[in-house]
Amino acid sequence: MRGILGWGVHLPYRRLDRTAIAPVAGTGGGTGTRAVASYDEDTTTMAVAAARAALQAEGSNDTIRTLWLTTTAPAYQDRTNATAVHAALRLPRTTAAYDATGAVRSTIGALEAGLTGTGTHLVVASDLRTGRPGSADESAGGDAAAALVIGDGTDNSPVLAELLGHTSTTEEFLDRWRTPGDQTSKTWEDRFGENRYTTLATEAWNALLVGAEKVSDDIDILLIAGTHERAAKSALKKTGVPAARHHDPFSKTVGNSGAAHPALLIASALEVAQPGQTIALLVLADGADAFLWRATEALAAYRPARPVADQLAASGGVPYGRYLAWRGFLPVEPPRRPEPARTSASAAARAADWKFALVGTESADGAIVHLPPSSFDAAPHPAAGSEGTIVTFTVDRLAYSPSPPVVFAVVDFDGGGRLPIELTDVDADEVAIGLRVEATFRRLSSADGIHNYFWKARPVRHPERETR
């Protein structure tokens, strides 16, 4: 039995109300909201959040054989982005880290590699979806990340969703494209893509049912992912699965998260599925891929670290003007302070455990914890998974920031250690002494094309509750 051993999802805290678009851009918008990555988030930081949630629930980092990072918006070209995720997760040096970037279908390629290989693999899909102001891509897109742990399963880490079948169709046709260096995509006329995708999806779907010896009525939950909305609706009709079994694609709450969307839909479906139910996934991207999964008995006991429903409920708005500034579409007056200097590669390498994984140190008896680490201590002290309490804070309106003001706080972390740290995903008037916070991996700044990653703190907003 080979399939999914665990999952994790990261939805950015901020949401853009689509009704705010048209009054400014003159067109576009619509109803509902879309997820918006903050100014200090990118596909690497979101991937870290999703992967940490997957491994926290699944249980072990040491068994991961390969880490795959898939995205259409990598933070770097000409170097592997997955290595930063590898460092933040403190994976073994023997765990290979690879990028699969450039296309929405990259996620399916990484998933197929994990499912057909041996050992345990971590597939992390993360995407930023951006369109020109007032465009359909701007309103329909959404930023998100989702991670899937793939393997054979053990007594301690059983398979939660068994793979029953996978079929694929491929055809070269021009539907959506973006040349290197461009921030937004271009698309061809809708009817052309709809016709091609509907044909390809029907072929892949029928082959899946025949291979698995199933009929449409045997499918309990149907997931459809793809950036062509009309094609997805047409494919849904062709499947023959009743519309009531079509899982929410999050079009009104998150938006279409591109490369992350297939993994996001799988994760959210498993959170509500019952043991024995069948889950079908149909992905339309430069062809069509159809997967069929069966939820196992082990799913009943699994508790995701951050349920999707909780993240949907814990969100805050962002004004359209600020969103445009974050994405670089609205040039604003920069802070009148010197910009951050380029990060030193050698200094970062020397402090990799602290910088990427927030690992401090503790004394031999465990009584004293140092954040940052001390060379006099005896043992490492991982703090990335800890929550803490604000003991004092300041709101700085003069410090350099793409989204002022900057809120700094002194945090006492559970388990030991006190650290001055910047806050994120918070409004200045929300901050108070005693506020509970958790560490989150973010991008502090960028200079000379080098991204300076480190940890910030954000308010604890996810409720502790049973999901089944």
C-alpha positions as CSV (number, residue, x, y, z in Angstrom):
1,M,0.0,0.0,0.0
2,R,1.5,3.4,-1.0
3,G,-0.1,6.7,-0.6
4,I,-0.4,9.8,1.6
5,L,1.0,9.6,5.1
6,G,0.3,13.2,6.2
7,W,-0.3,16.7,5.0
8,G,0.0,20.3,6.0
9,V,-1.4,23.6,4.6
10,H,-0.5,27.2,4.8
11,L,-3.0,29.9,3.9
12,P,-1.7,33.5,4.4
13,Y,-3.4,35.5,7.0
14,R,-4.4,38.4,4.8
15,R,-7.5,38.4,2.5
16,L,-8.3,40.8,-0.3
17,D,-12.0,41.7,-0.7
18,R,-12.6,41.5,-4.4
19,T,-15.3,44.2,-4.3
20,A,-12.4,46.7,-3.6
21,I,-10.8,46.1,-7.0
22,A,-13.2,47.7,-9.5
23,P,-13.5,51.1,-7.8
24,V,-9.7,51.5,-8.1
25,A,-8.8,49.6,-11.3
26,G,-12.0,50.4,-13.1
27,T,-12.7,46.7,-13.9
28,G,-12.3,43.3,-12.5
29,G,-13.1,42.2,-9.0
30,G,-16.2,40.2,-8.2
31,T,-17.4,38.7,-4.9
32,G,-15.7,36.9,-2.2
33,T,-12.0,37.1,-1.1
34,R,-8.6,35.9,-2.2
35,A,-5.7,34.9,-0.1
36,V,-2.8,37.4,-0.2
37,A,0.8,36.5,0.9
38,S,2.2,39.3,3.0
39,Y,5.1,41.5,1.9
40,D,7.5,39.3,3.9
41,E,6.2,36.0,2.4
42,D,7.2,34.2,-0.8
43,T,6.9,30.7,-2.1
44,T,9.8,29.6,0.0
45,T,8.5,30.9,3.3
46,M,5.0,29.5,2.6
47,A,6.5,26.2,1.7
48,V,8.3,26.1,5.1
49,A,5.0,26.7,6.9
50,A,3.1,24.0,5.1
51,A,6.0,21.5,5.3
52,R,6.4,22.0,9.1
53,A,2.7,21.4,9.6
54,A,2.9,18.2,7.6
55,L,5.9,16.9,9.5
56,Q,4.5,18.0,12.8
57,A,1.4,15.9,12.3
58,E,3.1,13.0,10.5
59,G,5.8,12.7,13.1
60,S,9.4,12.3,11.8
61,N,11.9,14.2,9.6
62,D,14.5,11.5,9.6
63,T,12.7,9.2,7.2
64,I,12.3,11.7,4.4
65,R,14.3,10.6,1.4
66,T,13.5,13.4,-1.0
67,L,12.1,16.9,-0.7
68,W,10.3,18.4,-3.7
69,L,9.4,22.1,-3.9
70,T,7.0,22.9,-6.8
71,T,6.0,26.5,-7.8
72,T,5.5,28.8,-10.7
73,A,7.0,31.7,-8.8
74,P,10.4,30.6,-7.4
75,A,12.3,33.1,-5.2
76,Y,15.5,32.3,-7.1
77,Q,16.6,31.2,-10.5
78,D,19.8,29.3,-11.1
79,R,19.9,27.9,-7.6
80,T,17.7,25.4,-5.7
81,N,15.0,27.0,-3.6
82,A,14.2,23.7,-1.8
83,T,17.5,23.9,0.1
84,A,16.2,26.8,2.3
85,V,13.1,24.7,3.1
86,H,15.4,21.7,3.8
87,A,17.4,23.9,6.3
88,A,14.3,25.3,8.0
89,L,13.0,21.7,8.5
90,R,16.4,20.5,9.8
91,L,16.2,17.5,7.4
92,P,19.2,15.1,7.3
93,R,22.0,15.9,5.0
94,T,21.2,12.7,3.2
95,T,17.7,14.0,2.2
96,A,17.9,15.3,-1.4
97,A,16.2,18.6,-2.1
98,Y,14.9,19.4,-5.6
99,D,12.9,22.1,-7.3
100,A,10.2,21.5,-9.9
101,T,9.3,24.9,-11.1
102,G,7.9,26.9,-14.0
103,A,4.5,25.3,-14.6
104,V,1.4,24.4,-12.6
105,R,1.8,20.8,-13.7
106,S,5.2,20.6,-11.9
107,T,3.3,19.6,-8.8
108,I,1.9,16.5,-10.5
109,G,5.3,15.6,-11.7
110,A,6.7,15.7,-8.2
111,L,3.7,13.8,-6.8
112,E,4.1,11.1,-9.5
113,A,7.9,10.8,-8.6
114,G,7.0,10.3,-5.0
115,L,4.3,7.8,-5.6
116,T,6.3,5.6,-8.1
117,G,9.5,5.7,-6.1
118,T,10.5,4.0,-2.9
119,G,10.9,5.4,0.6
120,T,9.2,8.5,2.0
121,H,9.0,11.7,0.1
122,L,7.9,15.2,1.0
123,V,6.1,17.1,-1.9
124,V,5.6,20.8,-1.1
125,A,3.6,22.9,-3.5
126,S,3.7,26.7,-3.0
127,D,2.5,29.5,-5.3
128,L,2.0,33.2,-5.6
129,R,-0.7,34.0,-8.2
130,T,-0.5,37.6,-9.6
131,G,-2.3,39.4,-12.4
132,R,-2.4,42.9,-13.7
133,P,-4.7,45.2,-11.7
134,G,-8.3,44.6,-12.7
135,S,-7.5,41.4,-14.5
136,A,-9.3,38.0,-14.1
137,D,-6.0,36.5,-12.9
138,E,-5.8,39.1,-10.1
139,S,-9.2,38.4,-8.7
140,A,-9.4,34.7,-9.3
141,G,-5.9,33.9,-8.0
142,G,-4.9,33.1,-4.5
143,D,-1.6,32.5,-2.6
144,A,-1.2,29.3,-0.7
145,A,1.1,26.3,0.0
146,A,0.3,22.6,0.8
147,A,2.6,19.7,1.6
148,L,2.0,16.0,1.2
149,V,4.1,13.2,2.8
150,I,4.2,10.2,0.4
151,G,5.3,6.7,1.3
152,D,4.5,3.1,2.0
153,G,3.4,3.5,5.6
154,T,4.4,1.9,8.9
155,D,2.7,1.0,12.1
156,N,3.7,4.4,13.5
157,S,3.0,6.3,10.3
158,P,0.2,4.5,8.4
159,V,-1.1,5.3,4.9
160,L,-4.1,7.6,5.3
161,A,-5.1,7.6,1.6
162,E,-4.2,4.7,-0.6
163,L,-3.5,5.4,-4.3
164,L,-5.8,3.3,-6.5
165,G,-4.9,4.7,-9.8
166,H,-3.4,7.5,-11.9
167,T,-3.9,8.2,-15.6
168,S,-2.5,11.1,-17.7
169,T,-3.0,12.7,-21.1
170,T,-0.6,15.3,-22.7
171,E,-0.9,17.6,-25.7
172,E,1.0,20.6,-26.8
173,F,-1.3,23.7,-27.2
174,L,-0.9,27.3,-26.2
175,D,-3.4,28.2,-23.4
176,R,-1.4,30.1,-20.7
177,W,2.2,31.4,-20.8
178,R,4.7,33.7,-19.1
179,T,8.1,34.4,-20.3
180,P,11.1,34.5,-17.9
181,G,11.2,37.9,-16.1
182,D,7.5,38.7,-16.5
183,Q,5.4,39.0,-13.4
184,T,2.0,38.2,-14.9
185,S,0.7,35.6,-17.4
186,K,-1.0,35.8,-20.7
187,T,-3.8,33.6,-21.9
188,W,-5.4,32.6,-25.2
189,E,-9.1,32.8,-26.0
190,D,-11.2,30.9,-23.5
191,R,-13.1,28.6,-25.8
192,F,-10.0,27.2,-27.4
193,G,-8.5,26.1,-24.0
194,E,-11.9,24.9,-22.9
195,N,-12.3,22.6,-25.9
196,R,-8.8,21.1,-25.6
197,Y,-8.9,20.6,-21.8
198,T,-12.4,19.0,-21.9
199,T,-11.3,16.4,-24.4
200,L,-8.1,15.6,-22.5
201,A,-9.8,15.5,-19.2
202,T,-12.5,13.1,-20.5
203,E,-9.8,10.7,-21.9
204,A,-7.9,10.7,-18.6
205,W,-11.1,10.3,-16.5
206,N,-12.5,7.5,-18.5
207,A,-9.2,5.6,-18.4
208,L,-9.0,6.1,-14.6
209,L,-12.4,4.6,-14.1
210,V,-11.7,1.6,-16.4
211,G,-8.4,0.9,-14.8
212,A,-9.8,1.1,-11.3
213,E,-12.9,-0.8,-12.3
214,K,-15.1,2.0,-11.0
215,V,-18.1,4.0,-12.3
216,S,-18.8,7.7,-11.7
217,D,-21.3,6.9,-9.0
218,D,-18.6,5.2,-7.0
219,I,-16.7,8.5,-6.4
220,D,-17.5,10.0,-3.0
221,I,-15.5,13.2,-3.3
222,L,-14.4,14.9,-6.6
223,L,-11.6,17.5,-6.8
224,I,-10.9,19.5,-9.9
225,A,-7.9,21.8,-10.1
226,G,-6.8,24.0,-13.0
227,T,-6.3,27.6,-13.9
228,H,-8.9,27.5,-16.7
229,E,-12.2,28.0,-14.9
230,R,-14.5,27.3,-17.8
231,A,-12.6,24.1,-18.7
232,A,-12.9,23.0,-15.1
233,K,-16.7,23.5,-15.1
234,S,-17.0,21.6,-18.4
235,A,-14.8,18.7,-17.1
236,L,-17.0,18.5,-14.1
237,K,-20.1,17.8,-16.2
238,K,-18.2,15.2,-18.3
239,T,-17.2,13.2,-15.2
240,G,-20.8,12.2,-14.5
241,V,-20.2,12.7,-10.7
242,P,-23.1,14.5,-9.1
243,A,-22.3,18.2,-8.5
244,A,-23.1,17.7,-4.7
245,R,-20.0,15.5,-4.5
246,H,-17.8,18.2,-6.0
247,H,-15.5,19.5,-3.2
248,D,-15.3,23.2,-2.6
249,P,-12.5,24.6,-4.9
250,F,-12.2,27.7,-2.6
251,S,-12.9,30.1,-5.4
252,K,-14.8,32.4,-3.1
253,T,-12.5,32.3,-0.1
254,V,-8.9,31.6,-1.2
255,G,-8.8,31.7,-4.9
256,N,-7.0,29.5,-7.4
257,S,-3.5,28.8,-6.0
258,G,-2.0,27.4,-9.2
259,A,0.7,24.9,-8.5
260,A,-0.4,24.6,-4.9
261,H,-4.1,23.9,-5.7
262,P,-4.0,20.1,-6.3
263,A,-2.3,19.5,-3.0
264,L,-4.5,22.0,-1.2
265,L,-7.6,20.3,-2.5
266,I,-6.3,16.8,-1.5
267,A,-5.5,18.0,2.0
268,S,-8.8,19.7,2.6
269,A,-10.8,16.7,1.2
270,L,-8.9,14.4,3.6
271,E,-9.9,16.6,6.5
272,V,-13.6,15.8,5.9
273,A,-13.4,12.3,4.3
274,Q,-14.5,9.2,6.1
275,P,-12.6,5.9,6.1
276,G,-13.5,3.9,3.0
277,Q,-14.5,6.8,0.9
278,T,-13.0,7.3,-2.6
279,I,-11.5,10.7,-3.6
280,A,-10.8,11.5,-7.2
281,L,-8.6,14.4,-8.3
282,L,-8.7,15.7,-11.8
283,V,-6.0,18.3,-12.7
284,L,-6.1,20.3,-15.9
285,A,-2.6,21.7,-16.7
286,D,-0.9,21.3,-20.1
287,G,-2.9,18.1,-20.4
288,A,-4.9,16.2,-17.8
289,D,-4.1,14.0,-14.8
290,A,-6.6,11.9,-12.9
291,F,-5.9,10.3,-9.5
292,L,-8.1,8.0,-7.4
293,W,-7.5,7.6,-3.7
294,R,-9.2,5.5,-1.0
295,A,-9.3,6.8,2.6
296,T,-8.1,4.2,5.0
297,E,-9.2,3.4,8.5
298,A,-6.1,5.2,9.9
299,L,-7.5,8.5,8.7
300,A,-10.0,8.6,11.6
301,A,-7.2,9.0,14.1
302,Y,-5.2,11.6,12.2
303,R,-5.2,15.2,13.4
304,P,-3.8,17.8,11.0
305,A,-1.6,20.4,12.6
306,R,-3.5,23.4,11.1
307,P,-6.9,22.4,9.7
308,V,-7.9,24.4,6.6
309,A,-11.2,25.4,8.1
310,D,-9.3,27.0,11.0
311,Q,-7.1,29.0,8.7
312,L,-10.0,30.1,6.7
313,A,-11.7,31.4,9.8
314,A,-8.5,33.1,11.2
315,S,-7.9,35.8,8.6
316,G,-7.6,39.6,8.3
317,G,-8.2,42.0,5.5
318,V,-5.7,44.0,3.4
319,P,-6.6,47.2,1.6
320,Y,-6.3,47.0,-2.2
321,G,-3.8,49.8,-2.3
322,R,-1.5,48.0,0.1
323,Y,-1.8,44.8,-1.9
324,L,-0.8,46.7,-5.1
325,A,2.2,48.1,-3.3
326,W,3.2,44.7,-2.0
327,R,3.1,43.3,-5.5
328,G,5.0,46.2,-7.0
329,F,2.1,47.5,-9.1
330,L,1.9,50.7,-7.1
331,P,5.2,52.6,-6.5
332,V,5.1,54.3,-3.1
333,E,7.4,56.6,-1.2
334,P,10.1,54.4,0.3
335,P,11.2,54.7,3.9
336,R,13.6,57.5,4.5
337,R,16.2,55.2,6.0
338,P,19.1,53.3,4.5
339,E,18.0,50.1,2.7
340,P,19.2,46.8,4.2
341,A,22.7,45.6,3.2
342,R,23.3,42.4,1.3
343,T,23.3,39.3,3.5
344,S,26.7,37.6,3.8
345,A,26.8,34.1,2.4
346,S,29.6,33.0,4.7
347,A,27.9,34.4,7.8
348,A,24.6,32.8,6.9
349,A,26.4,29.4,6.4
350,R,28.1,29.6,9.8
351,A,24.8,30.2,11.5
352,A,22.5,28.1,9.3
353,D,20.8,26.2,12.2
354,W,19.9,29.5,13.9
355,K,19.0,31.5,10.8
356,F,16.9,28.9,9.1
357,A,15.7,26.6,11.8
358,L,15.7,28.9,14.9
359,V,17.9,26.5,16.9
360,G,19.3,28.1,20.1
361,T,21.3,26.3,22.8
362,E,20.8,25.2,26.4
363,S,23.0,24.4,29.3
364,A,24.0,20.8,30.2
365,D,21.3,20.7,32.9
366,G,18.7,22.3,30.6
367,A,18.1,25.1,33.1
368,I,19.3,28.0,30.8
369,V,18.2,28.5,27.2
370,H,20.0,31.0,25.0
371,L,18.3,32.6,21.9
372,P,20.5,33.3,19.9
373,P,22.7,30.3,20.6
374,S,25.7,30.5,22.9
375,S,29.1,28.8,22.2
376,F,29.3,27.9,25.9
377,D,26.2,25.7,26.0
378,A,26.1,22.0,25.6
379,A,23.1,21.1,23.5
380,P,20.9,22.6,20.7
381,H,17.5,23.9,21.6
382,P,15.0,24.0,18.7
383,A,12.5,26.9,19.2
384,A,10.7,27.0,15.9
385,G,7.8,24.9,17.1
386,S,7.4,26.9,20.4
387,E,4.8,29.4,21.3
388,G,5.6,32.4,23.5
389,T,4.3,35.4,25.4
390,I,5.0,39.1,24.7
391,V,6.6,40.7,27.7
392,T,7.1,44.1,26.2
393,F,6.9,45.7,22.7
394,T,7.5,48.9,20.7
395,V,5.9,50.3,17.5
396,D,8.6,51.8,15.3
397,R,7.4,54.1,12.5
398,L,10.9,55.2,11.4
399,A,12.6,51.8,10.8
400,Y,12.9,50.6,7.2
401,S,10.0,48.5,6.1
402,P,8.0,47.9,2.9
403,S,4.9,47.9,5.1
404,P,5.3,50.3,8.1
405,P,5.0,50.5,11.1
406,V,7.4,47.8,12.4
407,V,6.4,46.2,15.6
408,F,9.2,44.7,17.7
409,A,8.5,42.6,20.8
410,V,10.4,40.8,23.5
411,V,9.0,37.3,23.7
412,D,9.5,34.6,26.4
413,F,9.2,31.3,24.6
414,D,7.7,28.3,26.3
415,G,10.4,25.9,27.3
416,G,12.9,28.7,27.8
417,G,14.5,31.5,26.0
418,R,13.8,35.2,25.6
419,L,14.2,36.9,22.2
420,P,13.6,40.3,20.7
421,I,11.7,39.6,17.5
422,E,9.7,41.4,14.8
423,L,6.0,40.7,14.6
424,T,4.1,40.0,11.4
425,D,0.5,39.3,10.4
426,V,-0.7,41.8,13.0
427,D,-2.0,45.3,13.2
428,A,-0.2,47.6,15.6
429,D,-3.4,48.2,17.6
430,E,-3.7,44.4,18.2
431,V,-0.5,44.1,20.1
432,A,-0.5,43.9,23.9
433,I,1.6,42.6,26.7
434,G,0.6,39.0,27.4
435,L,-0.3,38.3,23.7
436,R,0.5,34.7,22.7
437,V,2.6,34.4,19.6
438,E,4.3,31.7,17.6
439,A,7.4,31.7,15.4
440,T,7.0,31.9,11.6
441,F,9.7,31.8,8.9
442,R,9.7,35.0,6.8
443,R,11.8,37.1,4.4
444,L,13.3,40.0,6.3
445,S,14.7,41.9,3.2
446,S,16.2,41.5,-0.2
447,A,19.3,43.2,-1.5
448,D,21.4,42.6,-4.6
449,G,19.1,39.8,-5.5
450,I,19.7,37.9,-2.2
451,H,16.8,37.2,0.1
452,N,17.5,37.4,3.8
453,Y,15.3,34.8,5.5
454,F,14.8,34.6,9.3
455,W,12.1,34.1,11.8
456,K,9.4,36.5,13.0
457,A,6.5,36.0,15.4
458,R,2.8,36.2,14.8
459,P,-0.3,36.0,17.0
460,V,-1.6,32.5,17.8
461,R,-5.0,32.4,16.1
462,H,-5.6,28.8,15.3
463,P,-8.2,27.3,17.7
464,E,-7.5,24.0,19.4
465,R,-10.4,21.7,18.5
466,E,-11.3,18.3,17.3
467,T,-11.8,18.0,13.5
468,R,-13.7,14.7,13.5
